[in-house]
């Protein structure tokens, strides 16, 4: 009887340790995925463009998202929070499927309502250059080529 009780207690303890280990590994994977995209980005509409960027994007460590026209004096922007819904990898790049929850949509300095408060985007980070990203905004079906500035 004593051996059975010791076996049950040992099994429960091992189950708890394995469960905690799985949660820690999962949290590390999610955390590492988002850290590669954090920072300020300048985005162009063409891969080969050397001209002034058309947009600025900021992805915070607190999952904050800010998108606006480059050097915009009218304060046109989208602000909110992002979350990574999936991550894939191949030989050339790491891709993130991202959902953006819009909190503020500002046009010419005025707050506007937006019909769909949830935007979907895809981010492709090149493995050969961690400071380059291809950003595809599903809603507008536009691709931007972004360079990290910090």
C-alpha positions as YAML, in Angstrom:
chain: A
units: angstrom
residues:
- id: 1
  name: UNK
  ca: [0.00, 0.00, 0.00]
- id: 2
  name: UNK
  ca: [2.80, 2.47, 0.90]
- id: 3
  name: UNK
  ca: [4.57, 1.82, -2.42]
- id: 4
  name: UNK
  ca: [1.34, 2.58, -4.33]
- id: 5
  name: UNK
  ca: [0.88, 5.90, -2.51]
- id: 6
  name: UNK
  ca: [4.53, 6.87, -3.12]
- id: 7
  name: UNK
  ca: [4.09, 5.98, -6.82]
- id: 8
  name: UNK
  ca: [0.94, 8.10, -7.14]
- id: 9
  name: UNK
  ca: [2.56, 11.07, -5.40]
- id: 10
  name: UNK
  ca: [5.68, 10.78, -7.59]
- id: 11
  name: UNK
  ca: [3.50, 10.60, -10.72]
- id: 12
  name: UNK
  ca: [1.54, 13.71, -9.73]
- id: 13
  name: UNK
  ca: [4.75, 15.64, -8.98]
- id: 14
  name: UNK
  ca: [6.29, 14.62, -12.35]
- id: 15
  name: UNK
  ca: [3.08, 15.62, -14.16]
- id: 16
  name: UNK
  ca: [3.16, 19.07, -12.54]
- id: 17
  name: UNK
  ca: [6.86, 19.54, -13.41]
- id: 18
  name: UNK
  ca: [6.24, 18.54, -17.05]
- id: 19
  name: UNK
  ca: [3.20, 20.80, -17.30]
- id: 20
  name: UNK
  ca: [5.15, 23.81, -15.96]
- id: 21
  name: UNK
  ca: [8.08, 23.04, -18.31]
- id: 22
  name: UNK
  ca: [5.76, 22.96, -21.34]
- id: 23
  name: UNK
  ca: [4.21, 26.32, -20.38]
- id: 24
  name: UNK
  ca: [7.65, 27.91, -19.87]
- id: 25
  name: UNK
  ca: [8.89, 26.66, -23.26]
- id: 26
  name: UNK
  ca: [5.72, 27.87, -25.00]
- id: 27
  name: UNK
  ca: [6.03, 31.31, -23.34]
- id: 28
  name: UNK
  ca: [9.67, 31.58, -24.41]
- id: 29
  name: UNK
  ca: [8.81, 30.70, -28.00]
- id: 30
  name: UNK
  ca: [6.07, 33.35, -28.13]
- id: 31
  name: UNK
  ca: [8.29, 35.93, -26.47]
- id: 32
  name: UNK
  ca: [11.24, 35.32, -28.77]
- id: 33
  name: UNK
  ca: [9.01, 35.56, -31.83]
- id: 34
  name: UNK
  ca: [7.81, 39.06, -31.04]
- id: 35
  name: UNK
  ca: [11.20, 40.45, -29.97]
- id: 36
  name: UNK
  ca: [12.54, 40.10, -33.52]
- id: 37
  name: UNK
  ca: [10.00, 42.62, -34.85]
- id: 38
  name: UNK
  ca: [10.10, 45.24, -32.09]
- id: 39
  name: UNK
  ca: [11.40, 48.70, -32.93]
- id: 40
  name: UNK
  ca: [10.88, 51.58, -35.33]
- id: 41
  name: UNK
  ca: [10.63, 50.88, -39.04]
- id: 42
  name: UNK
  ca: [10.64, 53.12, -42.13]
- id: 43
  name: UNK
  ca: [8.61, 51.63, -44.96]
- id: 44
  name: UNK
  ca: [8.77, 52.15, -48.73]
- id: 45
  name: UNK
  ca: [6.28, 51.06, -51.34]
- id: 46
  name: UNK
  ca: [8.92, 49.43, -53.55]
- id: 47
  name: UNK
  ca: [11.75, 47.04, -52.79]
- id: 48
  name: UNK
  ca: [14.10, 48.95, -55.07]
- id: 49
  name: UNK
  ca: [13.13, 52.46, -53.96]
- id: 50
  name: UNK
  ca: [15.87, 54.59, -52.45]
- id: 51
  name: UNK
  ca: [13.53, 57.56, -52.06]
- id: 52
  name: UNK
  ca: [11.95, 58.86, -48.88]
- id: 53
  name: UNK
  ca: [9.86, 56.28, -47.02]
- id: 54
  name: UNK
  ca: [6.07, 56.55, -47.33]
- id: 55
  name: UNK
  ca: [5.23, 55.26, -43.83]
- id: 56
  name: UNK
  ca: [6.60, 54.77, -40.34]
- id: 57
  name: UNK
  ca: [5.77, 51.82, -38.12]
- id: 58
  name: UNK
  ca: [6.54, 51.29, -34.46]
- id: 59
  name: UNK
  ca: [6.17, 47.92, -32.73]
- id: 60
  name: UNK
  ca: [6.63, 48.12, -28.98]
- id: 61
  name: UNK
  ca: [7.75, 45.47, -26.52]
- id: 62
  name: UNK
  ca: [4.39, 46.04, -24.79]
- id: 63
  name: UNK
  ca: [2.67, 44.87, -28.05]
- id: 64
  name: UNK
  ca: [1.79, 48.46, -29.01]
- id: 65
  name: UNK
  ca: [1.42, 49.25, -32.71]
- id: 66
  name: UNK
  ca: [1.66, 52.62, -34.45]
- id: 67
  name: UNK
  ca: [1.46, 53.22, -38.21]
- id: 68
  name: UNK
  ca: [1.46, 56.57, -39.98]
- id: 69
  name: UNK
  ca: [2.66, 58.57, -42.93]
- id: 70
  name: UNK
  ca: [6.36, 59.37, -42.91]
- id: 71
  name: UNK
  ca: [7.08, 62.81, -41.35]
- id: 72
  name: UNK
  ca: [3.37, 63.60, -41.31]
- id: 73
  name: UNK
  ca: [2.44, 67.06, -40.02]
- id: 74
  name: UNK
  ca: [-1.34, 66.28, -39.97]
- id: 75
  name: UNK
  ca: [-1.05, 63.41, -37.49]
- id: 76
  name: UNK
  ca: [-2.54, 60.67, -39.70]
- id: 77
  name: UNK
  ca: [-2.08, 57.38, -37.86]
- id: 78
  name: UNK
  ca: [-3.41, 54.06, -36.71]
- id: 79
  name: UNK
  ca: [-2.62, 53.01, -33.16]
- id: 80
  name: UNK
  ca: [-3.44, 49.88, -31.25]
- id: 81
  name: UNK
  ca: [-2.04, 46.58, -30.09]
- id: 82
  name: UNK
  ca: [-0.67, 43.70, -32.12]
- id: 83
  name: UNK
  ca: [-0.53, 40.01, -31.41]
- id: 84
  name: UNK
  ca: [1.27, 37.30, -33.32]
- id: 85
  name: UNK
  ca: [-1.19, 34.57, -34.26]
- id: 86
  name: UNK
  ca: [1.29, 32.25, -35.98]
- id: 87
  name: UNK
  ca: [4.94, 32.04, -37.00]
- id: 88
  name: UNK
  ca: [6.55, 30.09, -39.82]
- id: 89
  name: UNK
  ca: [10.11, 29.81, -41.02]
- id: 90
  name: UNK
  ca: [11.96, 28.72, -44.14]
- id: 91
  name: UNK
  ca: [15.52, 29.13, -45.45]
- id: 92
  name: UNK
  ca: [15.11, 32.80, -46.43]
- id: 93
  name: UNK
  ca: [12.76, 34.40, -43.92]
- id: 94
  name: UNK
  ca: [10.67, 34.07, -40.79]
- id: 95
  name: UNK
  ca: [7.02, 35.03, -41.25]
- id: 96
  name: UNK
  ca: [4.56, 36.23, -38.64]
- id: 97
  name: UNK
  ca: [0.82, 36.37, -39.09]
- id: 98
  name: UNK
  ca: [-0.30, 39.36, -37.04]
- id: 99
  name: UNK
  ca: [-3.64, 40.72, -35.86]
- id: 100
  name: UNK
  ca: [-3.81, 44.42, -35.01]
- id: 101
  name: UNK
  ca: [-6.55, 45.65, -32.67]
- id: 102
  name: UNK
  ca: [-7.13, 49.30, -33.68]
- id: 103
  name: UNK
  ca: [-7.69, 51.71, -30.79]
- id: 104
  name: UNK
  ca: [-7.12, 55.07, -32.54]
- id: 105
  name: UNK
  ca: [-7.63, 55.95, -36.18]
- id: 106
  name: UNK
  ca: [-6.68, 59.58, -36.88]
- id: 107
  name: UNK
  ca: [-7.13, 61.40, -40.19]
- id: 108
  name: UNK
  ca: [-5.87, 64.99, -40.51]
- id: 109
  name: UNK
  ca: [-5.70, 65.25, -36.74]
- id: 110
  name: UNK
  ca: [-9.30, 64.09, -36.15]
- id: 111
  name: UNK
  ca: [-10.32, 60.84, -34.50]
- id: 112
  name: UNK
  ca: [-12.35, 58.72, -36.91]
- id: 113
  name: UNK
  ca: [-14.40, 55.59, -36.53]
- id: 114
  name: UNK
  ca: [-13.23, 52.54, -38.37]
- id: 115
  name: UNK
  ca: [-15.63, 49.78, -39.42]
- id: 116
  name: UNK
  ca: [-13.27, 46.90, -38.79]
- id: 117
  name: UNK
  ca: [-11.30, 47.40, -35.57]
- id: 118
  name: UNK
  ca: [-9.20, 44.32, -36.31]
- id: 119
  name: UNK
  ca: [-6.61, 44.38, -39.10]
- id: 120
  name: UNK
  ca: [-4.61, 41.42, -40.37]
- id: 121
  name: UNK
  ca: [-1.05, 41.69, -41.55]
- id: 122
  name: UNK
  ca: [1.88, 39.48, -42.45]
- id: 123
  name: UNK
  ca: [5.48, 40.30, -41.57]
- id: 124
  name: UNK
  ca: [8.37, 38.60, -43.32]
- id: 125
  name: UNK
  ca: [11.78, 39.10, -41.69]
- id: 126
  name: UNK
  ca: [14.73, 38.19, -43.84]
- id: 127
  name: UNK
  ca: [17.19, 35.85, -42.13]
- id: 128
  name: UNK
  ca: [20.14, 37.38, -44.00]
- id: 129
  name: UNK
  ca: [19.27, 40.90, -42.79]
- id: 130
  name: UNK
  ca: [17.35, 41.20, -39.50]
- id: 131
  name: UNK
  ca: [16.83, 44.92, -40.14]
- id: 132
  name: UNK
  ca: [14.71, 44.36, -43.26]
- id: 133
  name: UNK
  ca: [11.06, 43.36, -43.28]
- id: 134
  name: UNK
  ca: [8.35, 42.92, -45.88]
- id: 135
  name: UNK
  ca: [5.03, 44.06, -44.39]
- id: 136
  name: UNK
  ca: [1.79, 43.03, -46.11]
- id: 137
  name: UNK
  ca: [-1.41, 44.67, -44.92]
- id: 138
  name: UNK
  ca: [-4.22, 42.30, -45.82]
- id: 139
  name: UNK
  ca: [-6.97, 44.93, -45.66]
- id: 140
  name: UNK
  ca: [-5.45, 47.19, -48.33]
- id: 141
  name: UNK
  ca: [-3.55, 44.36, -50.08]
- id: 142
  name: UNK
  ca: [-0.42, 46.52, -50.15]
- id: 143
  name: UNK
  ca: [3.12, 45.40, -49.50]
- id: 144
  name: UNK
  ca: [5.68, 47.68, -47.87]
- id: 145
  name: UNK
  ca: [9.43, 47.12, -47.63]
- id: 146
  name: UNK
  ca: [10.61, 48.29, -44.24]
- id: 147
  name: UNK
  ca: [14.01, 49.01, -42.71]
- id: 148
  name: UNK
  ca: [14.61, 49.09, -38.96]
- id: 149
  name: UNK
  ca: [15.85, 52.50, -37.81]
- id: 150
  name: UNK
  ca: [16.70, 51.64, -34.18]
...
